């Protein structure tokens, strides 16, 4: 796995990031970790998006997990990193589709394709396809196409 960052980062030395390398922890809007305070929230200079983790921070956490030999955790974090830039309502739609009997094989494949092509999330696309295969084997796919209101 490659973790290409412009900033020097040692996953064995710099963990936990928030304490040892707060310079590497920023919000999606670019605020430093130290700027995300209750006072800033009250003043309106911080909003809900500022408490979300960035793709870069999650990738660094994945590097820490990999350095500790925790490959499954690293893979989960890399999938999360892909989803960090995806709008929350889309993540919720994907989550709903992945619940048993909520989506057909075609619907899950459509999500996998969208994840790959539109959302730059190839690991998540692979995950959805793996879920599709398991659901098909275990009879957990929806049988009929549903309207968006039914899903």
ZIPENOR-V316638 format. One record per backbone hydrogen bond with DSSP energy under -0.5 kcal/mol. NH is the residue of the N-H (numbers start at 1). CO is the residue of the C=O. If there is no record, write none. Layout:
# ZIPENOR-V316638
{{NH CO} {NH CO}}
This chain:
# ZIPENOR-V316638
{{5 3} {11 9} {13 10} {14 10} {19 16} {20 16} {21 16} {21 17} {24 21} {25 22} {26 24} {27 31} {28 49} {30 27} {33 22} {33 25} {35 32} {36 33} {37 35} {41 37} {42 38} {43 39} {44 40} {44 41} {45 40} {46 40} {50 47} {51 48} {52 49} {58 54} {59 55} {60 56} {61 57} {62 58} {63 59} {64 60} {65 61} {66 62} {67 63} {68 64} {69 66} {70 65} {71 69} {74 70} {75 71} {76 72} {77 73} {78 74} {79 75} {80 76} {81 77} {82 78} {83 79} {84 80} {85 82} {86 83} {90 87} {91 87} {92 88} {93 89} {94 90} {95 91} {96 92} {97 93} {98 94} {99 96} {101 140} {102 99} {108 104} {109 105} {110 106} {111 107} {112 108} {113 109} {114 110} {115 111} {116 112} {117 113} {118 114} {119 114} {121 115} {125 121} {126 122} {127 123} {128 124} {129 125} {130 126} {131 127} {132 128} {133 129} {134 130} {135 131} {136 132} {137 133} {138 134} {139 135} {139 136} {140 135} {141 135} {142 103} {150 147} {151 147}}
